Amino acid sequence: MCGFSHLPLPRHRLPSDNQEASPAGPADAAGSRTTRPIVQRKEKAAVSTAEMVPRRWSLVGREPERKAFTTVLDETGYNGFLLFGEPGVGKTRLAEECLAVAVGRGHAVGRAVATGAAAQIPLGAIAHLLPDGVDLSDPVAGFATAVRLMSRAYSATARLVLLIDDLHLLDTASALLLRQLMETGAVFLVGTVRSDASSEESVVTLGRGDAVHHADLAPLTWREVHELLQCALAGHVHRETVDRLHAASGGNPLYLSELVRGALAEGRLTNDGEIWQLATTELLPVTRRLTDLIRHRLATVAPCGRRLLDVLALCGPVSVADLESDPGTDALDELERAELVTVVREGRRTYARLAHPLYAEVLPAGITEGWRREILREQANRLERTGSRRREDAMRLASYRLAGTGTADPALLLQAARLAAYGDDHARALVFLRAIPEQALTFPALLLLGRTLSEAGRPQEAEEVLCRADRCAATESRALAVALARTHNLIWCRGASREEAVAANDAARDRVTSAAGLWALRVNEANMLSSLGHHTESLGLLDGMPDGEPPPKDIAGVAAWTAAAATRSSALSFLGRSEEAVRWAERAVALCARAGAEGRSRSPHEAAARSALVLALTESGRLEEARVTAERAYTDPGAAPTGWQRTLLVFPLARNALMAGRPASARRWYAEIARDTRPQAVVIRPLALAGLAAAAALQGDVRAAEAALAEHAGLAAPVHVPEERLGEAWTHVARGDQEAARTVLRAAATEARERGQFSSETVLLTDLARLGVAAEAAGRLAELARTGGPFTAARARLATALATGDQGGLTAVAGDLDRMGASLLAAEAASAAAELWRRSGNPRQASAAAARAAASAALCEGARTPMLQAADAAVPLTAREREVAILASEGMPSKDIAAKLTISVRTVDNHLQRVYAKLGVSNRRELAGWLRRTTA
């Protein structure tokens, strides 16, 4: 198995104080927002992908408000519930849900929409709700009559729950009448109010007092946006896509839905059969409806305010001091009160920025080219006058200069490219680097260009640029940097052979002579070998590694030691020495944490260390701890990995989910890796596709499993490892061909043993035992358990208990596996125990084991395996009877079943008759239906 211990290119991270800097502003093809056109949704007669999204989205993230409404409605003393929030935040959607709750509790409901036009007519918004016989020509008498009639019609226990949408637009007469009806108990008011309209007369009239509950709807969080997208799109959504849509929509559900529909209509949001992802372009299609909504919001801004909005739209957050230096910028306060601009303090600076990200998508369309260039030149001059003190200022300044004049100083462009690269914004880094004139491409620029091309998935261009940089490398440190960059590109992106990559590493030894430099080359080679599955050789190269950690202030020493420790841990894990692997990975992660705590830059190998730790914890049987460790690092708001480092962390997370028996989670993670690694990462991609096939097969999705295997078969990877064949084996199982699966697993396990990949051998042999030939695997698993960790030992005990029919042993090992987090293996062990207890006439023990199997299986996300079918069935079918039943249910004739299982046709028919009798079915069609019901 590959070690997954790829070491990111050594580079100095920015100090932690860069968190105080203002968010990056411009970002277009020239590094600036200034040329970002509004992408209008094309008018099409039908767009199938857009039409598949429901018009009415699920209600997500509003459960606290919904519960509050239910409580208020049921309690005496309340007569109103007002929802405040910005336009599009979901006030009406939640209010409609409140009406549905009211109907369910036996209340009558009504609805009215307040508008500016209706407000010109007294009672215009609610006239249709008034009972017959109300004469409004005399307002006093009419009000009294309306109150009397409606009070008779509705009691305190079954009130009229009345929704008034846009309550702030309600006329005075309507508000006064509703207030009287609320106070008599005839009406319970549900109202929606725009957040900036809380002082309107109608809101004050109807919202005053303790009898009216006020609820403020906040924008959706990242997790809520993720949940909403998965519900709307009926599938997994890529993490980066969720990030982009959450950032662009600001968590506003209406804006989010319009962005999704626009992206679907334009073909920018696509599904590869497994996961939804936005195209890797900065532009998000903005639908006409969304554009109209935003333009309406901005329509009342005065000219001086519009000037400020234009500056913020083109340049991102701008210092308030800079804005206040302009004449007429008193409008800033007015824009802030109108919630069009937000003023925030970051560090020692105060910035103004647009209140919503989408304003920057709409405003530039109304800016003329001359005015655009003037704004950019003005902001660039200001930054230069103030000295561009913040690191991010270099990127902003370069963007302004490129967009405003078409050129910029080469040194500035290089500095901006470095900043973009550190943030894994490779597209922007390439923009800056490509703008540097050919004659100004120094060694640092060439090295960064080569690395960036590699990360952007252009390995051949990267190799050419890095070879050019190598010819310019006049010092040892530069030669070493090129060697590390080239080997990374060759192995992980271009798919070069081991020999070519090792030769590139060895070539640097002619110019690298220091002990530290030679050690770095040695660690790099060890990493390459472990990544290609040569774990024993990798460990041999790391002999002599310093046992003690370097001090955190030694940045280079921390990077080298962390890289070596992560590689060592990964190799140990796949050699079955998981306890040692955990210790090395924990030390590496702890060293990175100490370096960060002391204000040093984050180690470039921290992601590799965390990846190694997740892998080692999984192999040692601490599966839940491994999952939590990975997911915490994946979602860390301050230091979540991006780009290649995210892939490095997600892979052991995906494998952990597969080992734990959570195929839906594993499938999601493997699909994300497969999408991210097209067309590069040729080492990790085959493993991801094989894992994807295995996960889909465990869910019974044969078509998806076969699609993943077909793509896997077309890869020209430099190496394939035995564990990849799990996908093929479990696809055979999903088709009902267990004998073919056993053949695959036997061959793969033998290969793993020959290559010294003992962890993979353990996995393969365990699966062989799960498919009915435990006696064949138990002996070798017992040997592996002597040097392996607790998880290996538990799997060996499982195989032995299955082979000997030891129901007590199966019950015990089910408990051990359950405590480790290996839910699927635990469910299968308990299932087998239940069947054996039933056969031996012990119904109490059988029931207890079956209950344990059901509890563990409930955690397995719908996994389907032959052993779980027996648990669902609760019928004592033998292993052979189950196998015959599955094949027969797939429509295979008896003679073909006999040939496949190497038994006679009569034996097949006898097995089937016993199966029919046990299950109470009479033919294959009924048998297939029974199996579908018990494995659904």
Secondary structure, 3 states (H helix, E strand, C coil): CCCCCCCCCCCCCCCHHHHHCCCCCCCCCCCCHHHCCCCECCCCCCCHHHHCCCCCCCCCCCHHHHHHHHHHHHCCCCCEEEEEECCCCCHHHHHHHHHHHHHHCCCEEEEEECCCCHHHCCCCCCHHHCCCCCCCCCHHHHHHHHHHHHHHHCCCCCCEEEEEECHHHCCHHHHHHHHHHHHHCCEEEEEEEEHHHCCCHHHHHHHCCCCEEEEECCCCCHHHHHHHHHHHHCCEECHHHHHHHHHHHCCCHHHHHHHHHHHHHCCCEEECCCEEEECCCCCCCECHHHHHHHHHHHCCCCHHHHHHHHHHHHHCCEEHHHHHCCCCCCHHHHHHHCCCEEEEEECCEEEEEECCCCHHHHHHHHCCHHHHHHHHHHHHHHHHHCCCCCHHHHHHHHHHHHHHHCCCCHHHHHHHHHHHHHCCCHHHHHHHHHCCCHHHCCHHHHHHHHHHHHHCCCHHHHHHHHHHHHHHCCCHHHHHHHHHHHHHHHHHHHCCCHHHHHHHHHHHHHCCCCHHHHHHHHHHHHHHHHHCCCHHHHHHHCCCCCCCCCCCCCHHHHHHHHHHHHHHHHHHHHCCCHHHHHHHHHHHHHHHHHHHHCCCCCCCCHHHHHHHHHHHHHHCCCHHHHHHHHHHHHCCCCCCCCHHHHHHHHHHHHHHHHHHCCHHHHHHHHHHHHHHCCCCCCCHHHHHHHHHHHHHHHCCCHHHHHHHHHHHHCCCCCCCCHHHHHHHHHHHHHHCCHHHHHHHHHHHHHHHHHCCCHHHHHHHHHHHHHCCCHHHHHHHHHHHHCCCCHHHHHHHHHHHHHHHCCHHHHHHHHHHHHHHCCHHHHHHHHHHHHHHHHHCCCHHHHHHHHHHHHHHHCCCCCCCCHHHHHHHHCCCCCHHHHHHHHHHHCCCCHHHHHHHHCCCHHHHHHHHHHHHHHHCCCCHHHHHHHHHHHHC
